[in-house]
Amino acid sequence: MSLPKILVTGATGKTGAVVTSELLRAGYPVRAMVRREDGRSARLKAQGAEIAVADMSDVERVADALKDVRRAYYCPPYDPYMIQGAVAFAVAAKDARLEHIVGLTQWLATPAHPSLMTRQSWLVDRLFSMIPGVSHTIINPGFFADSYLVLTGVAAHLGVFPWIFGNSRNAPPSNEDIARVAVAALMDPARHEGKSYRPTGPDLLGAEDMAKAIGRAVGRSVRVVPTPIWLFMKTARMGGLPIDLLSNVRYYIDDHKRGAFELGAPTTDVLDVTGRLPEDFETIARRYAALPDNRRTLGNWLRQFAQFMVAPLSPGFNFDRYDRELRRPFPSEPQLAPDSAVWRREHAIAEAVRPASPGGDKARPAASRVPA
């Protein structure tokens, strides 16, 4: 009996590329949906994937990509019009009589969040659960380990770990562990139908914990440096991160400070779903330390030092103008995740463990399984 063909959207991304490779390794035929053909899609093709070029909001191209497909991994783009792409995907999935969708979403997803992407993620989760005849599994991690390890080069060359999240902690998962949970759900829909998983790393870590792990990975002492948000945003813009992404991240920083990623973490979902222990932060950090730009060479040191000196003088983002030009909808009473009764109910978080406002004491509850 032949294995069903699986569509992977965002197939050149952080989790999509791993999902594609793992499925191909297991013998599944994979159609990798990408926005453009480039070196990354060429590598997937060389591994055996069929390439489909399509923009997520183009319902006709998405429908073409779903032909003869039985299951799909949906990885949403950071795009202010993500909801349009999700509706296009849902329409095409229904017409294609898709069997199962594994959707990547957010731990923070809630209906009145000030982040447009987070509100849309909450809506998409419900949209996919309502597609007739299509089962659905949710993967809802918090910040990936990747979110912190983009600073590996700074740590390796300058010995500092910039930190913008106060005294809060997280149990960040690797891209690979998130992808492996998704692959397990794609390979066995009957077992995972209707369930929601939150992949995490094995331990709750604060800034000092992460800095020490990165220091061991890069082979030097690394100290935590509290960093103002304005400097972080300027550095992010210099690094090429788009305003579409950072316009949402500005709110996630406050969620993080208030302990939203601590609640319910760590989970055992990676082990329960994949049969493998989750990767610890230092193991992940060693992979980043081995990347060419993060190796301790004179050229890399000069580049990092120059960026460090120029960042305060560089222009930042104008989020107010971005919001006006986008004319994005905004909730009448915006709420960060810890303030939302809907979020606390859906994540099985009791009122007794609601985090305090920034600067106050935060409850540190025991780990709890996220309900479906």
C-alpha positions in Angstrom: 0.0 0.0 0.0 1.5 3.4 -1.0 1.9 6.1 1.5 -0.3 9.2 1.2 1.2 12.4 -0.4 1.7 15.2 2.1 1.9 18.9 1.3 4.3 21.0 3.4 3.7 24.8 3.3 6.5 27.1 4.3 8.8 24.2 3.2 12.0 26.3 3.1 11.4 27.7 6.6 12.7 26.8 10.1 10.2 24.0 10.7 9.0 23.3 7.2 12.4 22.3 5.9 12.8 19.8 8.7 9.2 18.4 8.3 9.9 17.9 4.6 13.2 16.1 5.2 11.8 13.9 8.0 8.8 12.8 5.9 11.0 12.0 2.9 13.3 10.0 5.1 10.3 8.0 6.2 9.3 7.3 2.6 6.4 9.7 2.2 5.9 11.5 -1.1 6.1 15.2 -0.3 5.0 18.3 -2.2 6.9 21.3 -0.9 5.0 24.6 -1.3 7.4 27.6 -1.6 6.9 31.2 -2.6 9.8 31.1 -5.0 12.4 28.7 -6.4 15.9 29.3 -4.9 18.8 27.4 -3.4 16.7 26.2 -0.5 14.0 24.8 -2.7 16.7 23.2 -4.9 18.0 21.4 -1.9 14.5 20.0 -1.1 14.1 18.9 -4.7 17.5 17.1 -4.5 16.2 15.2 -1.5 13.2 14.0 -3.5 10.5 16.6 -2.8 8.1 17.8 -5.5 8.2 21.6 -5.6 5.0 23.7 -6.0 5.4 27.5 -6.3 2.4 29.4 -4.8 1.6 32.4 -2.7 -0.6 31.3 0.2 -3.3 33.9 -0.6 -3.6 32.7 -4.3 -6.5 30.2 -3.9 -6.1 28.7 -7.4 -2.4 28.0 -7.0 -3.0 26.6 -3.5 -5.7 24.4 -5.0 -3.2 23.1 -7.6 -0.7 22.4 -4.8 -3.3 20.3 -2.9 -4.2 18.1 -5.9 -3.7 14.4 -5.0 -2.6 15.4 -1.5 -4.1 13.6 1.5 -2.5 15.5 4.4 -0.9 18.9 5.0 1.4 20.8 7.3 0.3 24.4 7.5 2.9 26.9 8.5 1.5 30.5 8.3 3.7 33.3 6.9 4.3 36.4 9.0 2.1 38.5 6.8 -0.6 41.1 7.8 -2.9 39.3 5.4 -2.3 35.9 6.8 -6.0 35.3 7.4 -6.7 35.6 3.7 -4.2 32.9 3.0 -5.6 30.7 5.7 -9.2 31.1 4.2 -7.8 30.3 0.7 -6.1 27.2 2.2 -9.3 26.1 4.0 -11.4 26.5 0.8 -8.9 24.5 -1.2 -8.5 21.9 1.5 -12.3 21.3 1.5 -12.4 21.0 -2.3 -9.4 18.7 -2.3 -11.1 16.5 0.4 -8.0 16.7 2.5 -7.8 14.1 5.3 -5.8 15.9 7.9 -4.1 19.3 8.6 -1.4 19.8 11.2 -1.3 23.6 11.8 1.5 25.6 13.4 0.1 28.3 15.6 1.1 30.3 18.7 1.1 29.7 22.4 -0.1 33.3 22.8 -3.1 33.0 20.4 -6.1 34.8 21.8 -8.9 36.8 20.2 -8.2 40.3 21.7 -4.4 40.4 21.6 -2.9 43.7 20.3 -0.8 41.6 17.8 -2.6 41.2 14.5 -0.8 37.9 13.8 -1.8 36.5 17.2 -5.5 37.3 16.8 -5.4 35.8 13.3 -3.7 32.7 14.6 -6.5 32.2 17.1 -9.1 32.6 14.3 -7.2 30.2 12.0 -7.1 27.5 14.6 -10.9 27.6 14.8 -11.3 27.9 11.0 -9.4 24.7 10.4 -11.3 22.8 13.1 -14.6 23.6 11.2 -13.6 22.3 7.7 -16.0 19.5 7.0 -14.4 16.1 6.8 -10.9 17.3 7.6 -9.3 16.4 11.0 -6.9 18.9 12.6 -4.0 18.9 15.0 -2.6 22.1 16.6 1.1 22.6 17.3 1.4 25.7 19.5 5.0 26.4 20.8 6.1 29.6 22.4 9.3 31.4 21.4 11.6 28.9 19.6 15.2 28.4 20.9 16.0 30.1 17.6 14.6 33.4 18.8 17.4 33.6 21.4 20.1 31.9 19.5 20.1 34.5 16.7 22.4 36.3 19.2 25.0 33.5 19.2 27.4 35.6 17.0 27.2 38.5 19.5 27.9 36.1 22.3 30.8 34.4 20.6 32.6 37.5 19.4 31.7 40.1 22.1 31.0 37.9 25.1 27.5 39.5 25.7 24.0 38.1 25.6 21.5 41.0 25.1 18.3 40.4 27.0 15.0 42.3 26.8 12.6 40.0 28.8 13.2 41.0 32.4 13.2 38.2 35.0 10.9 35.9 33.0 11.8 32.4 31.8 10.9 30.0 28.9 11.5 26.4 28.0 12.3 27.0 24.3 12.1 24.1 21.9 14.3 23.5 18.9 13.0 23.9 15.3 13.7 20.2 14.9 11.6 19.1 17.9 8.7 21.2 16.8 9.0 19.6 13.3 9.2 16.1 14.7 6.0 16.6 16.6 4.3 17.8 13.4 5.7 14.8 11.5 4.3 12.3 14.0 0.9 13.9 13.7 1.0 13.8 9.9 2.1 10.1 9.9 -0.7 9.0 12.3 -3.7 11.3 12.1 -6.0 9.0 13.9 -3.9 9.2 17.1 -3.5 12.9 17.0 -6.8 14.1 15.6 -8.3 17.0 17.6 -5.3 17.4 19.9 -3.2 20.4 20.7 0.5 20.0 21.5 3.0 22.5 23.0 6.5 21.3 22.3 9.0 22.7 24.8 12.6 22.2 25.8 13.2 20.1 29.0 13.9 23.0 31.4 12.6 26.5 32.3 15.5 28.9 31.6 16.1 32.5 32.4 18.7 34.9 30.9 21.6 33.7 33.0 20.9 30.0 32.2 20.8 30.7 28.5 24.0 32.8 28.6 25.9 30.1 30.4 24.7 27.4 27.9 25.7 29.6 25.0 29.0 30.3 26.6 29.8 26.6 26.9 28.8 26.2 23.3 31.0 29.0 22.0 33.9 28.4 24.4 34.0 31.6 26.3 32.4 33.5 29.2 29.2 35.2 28.2 27.4 37.8 30.4 23.8 39.0 30.3 23.3 42.6 29.2 19.9 44.1 29.8 19.0 45.9 26.6 16.4 48.6 25.9 13.7 47.8 23.5 14.5 50.7 21.1 18.1 49.3 20.7 16.8 45.8 20.1 14.4 47.1 17.4 17.2 49.1 15.6 19.5 46.1 15.7 16.7 43.9 14.3 16.1 46.3 11.5 19.8 46.3 10.7 19.7 42.5 10.6 17.0 42.5 8.0 14.0 41.5 10.0 10.8 42.9 8.5 8.4 45.3 10.1 5.6 42.8 9.5 7.3 40.5 12.0 8.6 43.2 14.5 5.2 44.9 14.7 4.0 41.8 16.4 7.1 41.0 18.4 6.9 44.4 20.2 3.9 42.9 22.1 5.4 39.5 22.6 8.2 41.1 24.6 5.6 42.3 27.2 4.0 38.9 27.2 7.4 37.3 27.8 8.2 39.8 30.7 4.9 38.9 32.4 5.7 35.2 32.3 3.3 34.0 29.6 5.9 31.4 28.4 6.5 30.1 31.9 2.9 29.0 32.4 2.5 25.3 31.8 6.1 24.8 30.9 7.9 22.5 30.4 5.6 19.9 28.9 6.3 16.3 28.0 4.7 16.6 24.6 7.9 16.1 22.6 8.6 12.8 24.4 4.9 11.7 24.4 4.4 12.3 20.7 7.8 11.4 19.2 9.2 9.0 21.7 12.4 11.1 21.9 13.5 13.4 24.7 13.4 17.1 23.7 16.8 18.7 22.9 18.3 20.8 25.7 19.2 24.4 25.1 23.0 23.8 25.1 22.7 21.0 22.5 20.8 23.4 20.2 23.3 26.3 20.9 26.2 24.1 19.8 24.6 23.8 16.3 24.3 27.6 16.1 27.9 28.0 17.4 29.1 25.9 14.5 27.6 28.1 11.8 30.2 30.0 9.7 29.2 33.5 10.8 29.3 32.5 14.5 32.8 31.0 14.5 35.4 33.0 16.3 37.5 34.5 13.6 38.9 38.0 13.2 36.6 38.8 10.2 33.5 37.8 12.2 34.7 39.8 15.2 35.1 42.9 13.1 31.7 42.5 11.6 30.0 42.0 14.9 31.9 44.9 16.5 31.0 47.3 13.7 27.3 46.4 13.9 27.4 46.8 17.7 28.8 50.3 17.4 26.5 51.4 14.5 23.2 50.0 15.9 22.4 52.9 18.3 22.8 55.4 15.4 20.7 53.5 12.9 17.1 54.3 12.1 14.4 52.3 13.9 10.9 51.3 12.8 8.0 53.7 12.7 5.2 51.4 14.0 2.6 54.2 14.3 3.0 55.0 10.6 3.0 51.3 9.7 -0.3 50.8 11.6 -1.9 53.8 9.9 -0.9 52.8 6.4 -1.9 49.2 6.9 -5.3 50.3 8.4 -5.3 47.1 10.4 -8.2 46.3 12.6 -7.6 46.7 16.3 -9.7 45.3 19.3 -11.7 47.7 21.3 -10.1 46.4 24.5 -6.7 44.8 23.6 -5.4 42.3 26.1 -2.0 40.6 26.3 -2.3 36.9 26.8 -2.0 36.8 30.6 -4.8 39.4 30.8 -7.2 37.4 28.7 -9.8 35.2 30.4 -10.2 33.3 27.1 -6.5 32.6 26.9 -6.3 31.4 30.6 -9.4 29.2 30.1 -8.1 27.6 26.9 -4.7 27.0 28.3 -6.0 25.6 31.6 -4.5 28.4 33.6 -6.3 29.1 36.9 -6.9 32.7 38.1 -4.6 31.9 41.0 -1.5 31.7 38.9 -2.2 34.8 36.8 1.1 36.7 36.4 1.5 40.0 38.0 2.2 43.2 36.1 5.8 43.9 34.9 8.2 44.3 37.8 6.0 42.3 40.2 6.3 38.8 41.5 5.2 36.2 39.0 3.7 32.8 40.0 5.8 29.9 38.7 3.2 27.0 38.5 4.0 23.4 38.0 3.9 22.0 34.4 0.5 21.3 33.0 -0.7 19.6 29.9 -2.3 21.9 27.3 -5.8 20.7 26.5 -7.0 20.1 23.0 
